[in-house]
Amino acid sequence: MIISVQWLKNYIDISDIDIDTLCRSLIMAGLEVEEITSQDAIYKHIVIGYVEEKIKHPNANKLSLCTVFDGKERRKVVCGAPNVEAGQVIVLALPGAIIPDGKFEIKIAKIRGEESSGMICSRKELGLSDDHSGIWVLPGDTKIGISLAEYLEKTDTVLEIGITPNRPDALSHIGVARDVAALFNKELLKPQLKAAASGNEIDSHITIEIEDAVNCPRYSAKVVKDVTVGDSPKWLKRAIESIGLRSINNVVDVTNFILHETGQPLHAFDLDKISGNKIVVKQAESGSNFVTLDSKSRDLDNQCLMIRDAEKAVAIGGIMGGENSEITRDTKNILIESAYFNPSSIRRSAKKLGISSDASYRFERGVDYENTLYSAERAAELIAEVAGGKIVSGCIDIYPNPIPDKIVTLRFARVQSILGYPIDAKQITEILRNLGMSWIEAAADSVTVSIPGFRPDIEREIDLIEEIARIYGYDNIPPIQAMTLPLIPIFDETAILDVIRGFWSGIGFNEIISNSLQRTKIEEEKPKAIATLNPQSADMVDLRTSLLPGLLTTIAKNISVGEKNLRFYEIGKIFIKKNPVIASFDDFDEKHILGVAITGLAGEKQWYSKESAFNFFDLKGVIKAFLSKISLDNLSNDCYNHNGNYLFSYLFSRFVNSQLLFTGGKVRKEVLSLYNIEQDVFYAEFNIEKIEQGTPVQKKFKEPLKYPRITRDAAFVVEKEIESEAIIELVQKQNLKFCKAMHLFDLFENDSIGETKKSLAYSIEFYDETKTLTDAEVEEEFIQIIGLIKAAFAAELRG
Amino acid sequence: MEHKILEIRAAYKSEINQAASLKQLDEVRIKFLSRNGSVSALFEEMKTLTKEQKPLAGKELNALRNFCESLFIAKKEEIEAQSSIVAPKIDLSLPGVNYPVGSRHILTRTLDEIKSIFKSYGFSVSGGPELESDFNNFEALNFQADHPARDMQDTFFVTKDFLLRTHTSPVQIRLMQNNKPPIRAIMPGKVYRNEAVSSRSYCLFHQVEGLYVDKHVTFAELKGTLVAFAKEFYGSNLKYRFRPSYFPFTEPSAEMDITCFICGGKGCRVCKNSGWLEVLGCGMVDPNVFVKIGYDPEEITGYAFGMGIERTAMLKYGITDIRTFFDNDIRFLNQFK
């Protein structure tokens, strides 16, 4: 919202407050001054000049070469306007000026070989109108050499203030002045109405009826007749333009002026275009349409509140007037509407229609329902003043169910118990008075006040406490220096994430965070995806069902900048639809997931090693290390799937308590091609909830082995299909007394041992926790194991 | 005999000390200790002694031999140690074997820092879902239907009643529904806003919410706690201010600003010439929220606050485009190891 400081001065004496102090105080009272603009800033280096001579440009037909006096010196200026003549008083932009329309800087330049040290401006270039038919010629008696700002009397400072939704009272100059009054303990000067003529002539001009009193609780009106619609006087025009509006005509300007003065939106109808001398406020018919002031046709539904005459709709209540009843230069008689509309109703309609007007913005936040008549009368006075005409006696004020007074009691002790700082009762009552609260009852330890209509946000004691704190100054409430610490157990639900990140970052992976909104590209994932109803773009329609797409997108992006060897992980939520309609939390799963991806080279070429590409066993190895870190390495075995699924060419997975802990494998080419990736990617996804559930709560100490371990090696030639792990599992199953571990240390394939065969060499470990084993004890089990393997796998002992 | 032993001992000692290389050392060894060396010659000579003389001479000869051998070993080690410095056998300047160094995302690191400060103040850490109900995200937090306050947070809806949470504040509701006061926790996580993606805004970002609910919690305590946090996180010299703001779920509500550390408060592009940076929103929990939960607002008071991690990290590390966080360019990730 824009506030003109000059305009503000009508309602409060701030002659002793400089702009910086004013702005700082407003900010510290919750009216956030976002920008301070001195009006003359945009007219810097633009002055009034006099064209002394005009000759044709020697090298260009359509250009003139002028000699212009700028008050100090004579300048050569090239001008392209057809209407430039010697003897004119014009507006001259000097070098260094920024032209308001187009924001380009004027520099000394050669134009077709002639030096030009300035520019003669049109009104359009100055941002003053759309007229670009030629340069702006000023009256001959205008003083030469003064600045344009001085000529336009634009010496005001305007403030752009961000008003929070709870403060509709501050959406006007009087509203801001009221806060200034409270902050500086000054008097608010609200314009007084003149004594109105007696009589009720208005009744012969118009009758007003409210059919929907819920959505339009109050409707006040005044009539002014025999006006002359025309340009606004200078003061009004300047006020309107100072806040960034365009002056339209004296009547419309007055309604806008009142809106920005009091916060009450008004609408002026051409009374002669109102059929049947009658206004009815009622809901629109669904499916009807209406042409608003901006010449757009609007589709209505029965939620829109309409202002109708005897025959037709003439305005959408509280949102925008109609073209059919607007004020024109021919308008003679005027009906001024000043109403209070229900905020929710206006908000629904404005949203539905996609209109946000100055009026709807205020109505949906709540205007002062006690102020409608005052604003109508003030508008009538101003219209009569600036457009002639006569105020018709009497007024209309339909208010069938007056909104009850809000009465709130404030306990002084409660102020301290919320703020933690005592503010004395005298200061509290002074603040409340300055903010416009009226006294109902004052007691020793409390005060009961009636809340004015312009403060819809104040309903409770706590609201008053906020007002007191706000005006007293948050900065004047000292922060405590020591805190009370409740002695309750502290928990950290994110602790497991720290362990996970510590492992993966520690082992050389980079953590990424990708967008959880994306377009699901993998066909099989589509039925699981939950879509947003109002996406930003087609690429961000769905909630992700997996972390794989985000990792692949990241991998592709990095490959495109030449980074091909990547180890990434991400921790994030995925969302899986369980039922077609999401009506409760049971209809979808939100899972916390760890995704891990490797691609490119595991090791680049080095003096000590050849380059090696990541493969499945890199993934398997790092997962094994991770499982060991989270103490889940001994729970169960991996399941292998050679055929894979729609994501993986082949994969492996592990279950904990028959629940899936992770799946990992080589990502299918078809999936990679959706993301334009040509190199292999290995990916695994962990369910973090299962990690948490599976991790043992309390580990127990185990005595390290005191007796030696003995290892024996043996190599077996078996058929290639036999899985190396099957042999280990077979031995494990025997639960032998001394054989405690077995691992593969060599794989050998060569025609010398047969085309369909391979040799697997194992190292087998024997020990006992209570004694040193003898050779004979080891030998006996070793031979037993060899026999077992030979029999079960048709194996031959090698070497 | 005795005399000869002393002579040889002195000669050996002097020669071995002069030996400068392994070769010279070996020559000394051959001269004295080989089969034809002078020490061996003495053993031969011993055979000529009488029975009575033999035991004593044998003992002394053995001592001589031990002395010579230990001197030889010590000298040999000394020469070897010296020669290895002078003439290396391997190129020690070859690069070491590569070990990859990973990284935590800078947003995680920033969050970790915030978390550890609040944990030291006795705050627990709690999580909550991102796909939330309208009730938890808005209604329970005193956002009334058809109120312009809802426009403050552009929302992605999944259905009429389910949405991507627009702030971490619904976790407050969950915490209060499931626990009795005192409750003291921070709640970090992703939040979503339906805003056009640009250098200044993204469709999602991370927030940390804080809540302390108990008897006698005051605005002065809120200020004290947040000032202590800001000084620890941003630096102890900072100036700060609390200015009134509006959040439907707190009253009084405030925004905390700190002096712009880019320009030192003089005014620059980052602080939009105000000299101040807005770092968090906060306030006293609105009694309406307590009523929705079932607490008695006469008995229980509390404060809540929330801050954006991206904004915090951008300010702290001088990152100018919020999209940088979500592009995950490894050259960016590797800058923060």
Boltz contact constraints between the chains, C-beta under 6 A:
constraints:
  - contact:
      token1: [A, 27]
      token2: [B, 243]
      max_distance: 6.0
  - contact:
      token1: [A, 28]
      token2: [B, 243]
      max_distance: 6.0
  - contact:
      token1: [A, 30]
      token2: [B, 244]
      max_distance: 6.0
  - contact:
      token1: [A, 164]
      token2: [B, 246]
      max_distance: 6.0
  - contact:
      token1: [A, 165]
      token2: [B, 148]
      max_distance: 6.0
  - contact:
      token1: [A, 165]
      token2: [B, 149]
      max_distance: 6.0
  - contact:
      token1: [A, 166]
      token2: [B, 246]
      max_distance: 6.0
  - contact:
      token1: [A, 344]
      token2: [B, 146]
      max_distance: 6.0
  - contact:
      token1: [A, 347]
      token2: [B, 146]
      max_distance: 6.0
  - contact:
      token1: [A, 348]
      token2: [B, 146]
      max_distance: 6.0
  - contact:
      token1: [A, 364]
      token2: [B, 148]
      max_distance: 6.0
  - contact:
      token1: [A, 365]
      token2: [B, 148]
      max_distance: 6.0
  - contact:
      token1: [A, 419]
      token2: [B, 219]
      max_distance: 6.0
  - contact:
      token1: [A, 420]
      token2: [B, 218]
      max_distance: 6.0
  - contact:
      token1: [A, 420]
      token2: [B, 219]
      max_distance: 6.0
  - contact:
      token1: [A, 420]
      token2: [B, 220]
      max_distance: 6.0
  - contact:
      token1: [A, 420]
      token2: [B, 221]
      max_distance: 6.0
  - contact:
      token1: [A, 421]
      token2: [B, 220]
      max_distance: 6.0
  - contact:
      token1: [A, 462]
      token2: [B, 251]
      max_distance: 6.0
  - contact:
      token1: [A, 462]
      token2: [B, 287]
      max_distance: 6.0
  - contact:
      token1: [A, 466]
      token2: [B, 251]
      max_distance: 6.0
  - contact:
      token1: [A, 466]
      token2: [B, 252]
      max_distance: 6.0
  - contact:
      token1: [A, 469]
      token2: [B, 252]
      max_distance: 6.0
  - contact:
      token1: [A, 470]
      token2: [B, 244]
      max_distance: 6.0
  - contact:
      token1: [A, 474]
      token2: [B, 242]
      max_distance: 6.0
  - contact:
      token1: [A, 474]
      token2: [B, 254]
      max_distance: 6.0
  - contact:
      token1: [A, 475]
      token2: [B, 241]
      max_distance: 6.0
  - contact:
      token1: [A, 477]
      token2: [B, 220]
      max_distance: 6.0
  - contact:
      token1: [A, 479]
      token2: [B, 220]
      max_distance: 6.0
  - contact:
      token1: [A, 479]
      token2: [B, 223]
      max_distance: 6.0
  - contact:
      token1: [A, 479]
      token2: [B, 224]
      max_distance: 6.0
  - contact:
      token1: [A, 479]
      token2: [B, 227]
      max_distance: 6.0
  - contact:
      token1: [A, 480]
      token2: [B, 220]
      max_distance: 6.0
  - contact:
      token1: [A, 480]
      token2: [B, 221]
      max_distance: 6.0
  - contact:
      token1: [A, 480]
      token2: [B, 224]
      max_distance: 6.0
  - contact:
      token1: [A, 483]
      token2: [B, 225]
      max_distance: 6.0
  - contact:
      token1: [A, 485]
      token2: [B, 122]
      max_distance: 6.0
  - contact:
      token1: [A, 486]
      token2: [B, 182]
      max_distance: 6.0
  - contact:
      token1: [A, 488]
      token2: [B, 182]
      max_distance: 6.0
  - contact:
      token1: [A, 490]
      token2: [B, 124]
      max_distance: 6.0
  - contact:
      token1: [A, 491]
      token2: [B, 124]
      max_distance: 6.0
  - contact:
      token1: [A, 492]
      token2: [B, 125]
      max_distance: 6.0
  - contact:
      token1: [A, 493]
      token2: [B, 125]
      max_distance: 6.0
  - contact:
      token1: [A, 493]
      token2: [B, 126]
      max_distance: 6.0
  - contact:
      token1: [A, 493]
      token2: [B, 127]
      max_distance: 6.0
  - contact:
      token1: [A, 494]
      token2: [B, 125]
      max_distance: 6.0
  - contact:
      token1: [A, 501]
      token2: [B, 104]
      max_distance: 6.0
  - contact:
      token1: [A, 505]
      token2: [B, 102]
      max_distance: 6.0
  - contact:
      token1: [A, 505]
      token2: [B, 103]
      max_distance: 6.0
  - contact:
      token1: [A, 505]
      token2: [B, 104]
      max_distance: 6.0
  - contact:
      token1: [A, 508]
      token2: [B, 100]
      max_distance: 6.0
  - contact:
      token1: [A, 508]
      token2: [B, 102]
      max_distance: 6.0
  - contact:
      token1: [A, 509]
      token2: [B, 102]
      max_distance: 6.0
  - contact:
      token1: [A, 510]
      token2: [B, 102]
      max_distance: 6.0
  - contact:
      token1: [A, 510]
      token2: [B, 103]
      max_distance: 6.0
  - contact:
      token1: [A, 510]
      token2: [B, 330]
      max_distance: 6.0
  - contact:
      token1: [A, 510]
      token2: [B, 333]
      max_distance: 6.0
  - contact:
      token1: [A, 511]
      token2: [B, 104]
      max_distance: 6.0
  - contact:
      token1: [A, 511]
      token2: [B, 105]
      max_distance: 6.0
  - contact:
      token1: [A, 512]
      token2: [B, 328]
      max_distance: 6.0
  - contact:
      token1: [A, 513]
      token2: [B, 105]
      max_distance: 6.0
  - contact:
      token1: [A, 513]
      token2: [B, 107]
      max_distance: 6.0
  - contact:
      token1: [A, 515]
      token2: [B, 326]
      max_distance: 6.0
  - contact:
      token1: [A, 517]
      token2: [B, 203]
      max_distance: 6.0
  - contact:
      token1: [A, 530]
      token2: [B, 158]
      max_distance: 6.0
  - contact:
      token1: [A, 532]
      token2: [B, 156]
      max_distance: 6.0
  - contact:
      token1: [A, 532]
      token2: [B, 158]
      max_distance: 6.0
  - contact:
      token1: [A, 533]
      token2: [B, 157]
      max_distance: 6.0
  - contact:
      token1: [A, 534]
      token2: [B, 157]
      max_distance: 6.0
  - contact:
      token1: [A, 536]
      token2: [B, 203]
      max_distance: 6.0
  - contact:
      token1: [A, 554]
      token2: [B, 328]
      max_distance: 6.0
  - contact:
      token1: [A, 558]
      token2: [B, 330]
      max_distance: 6.0
  - contact:
      token1: [A, 563]
      token2: [B, 330]
      max_distance: 6.0
  - contact:
      token1: [A, 573]
      token2: [B, 130]
      max_distance: 6.0
  - contact:
      token1: [A, 575]
      token2: [B, 131]
      max_distance: 6.0
  - contact:
      token1: [A, 582]
      token2: [B, 158]
      max_distance: 6.0
  - contact:
      token1: [A, 582]
      token2: [B, 159]
      max_distance: 6.0
  - contact:
      token1: [A, 582]
      token2: [B, 162]
      max_distance: 6.0
  - contact:
      token1: [A, 590]
      token2: [B, 129]
      max_distance: 6.0
  - contact:
      token1: [A, 590]
      token2: [B, 131]
      max_distance: 6.0
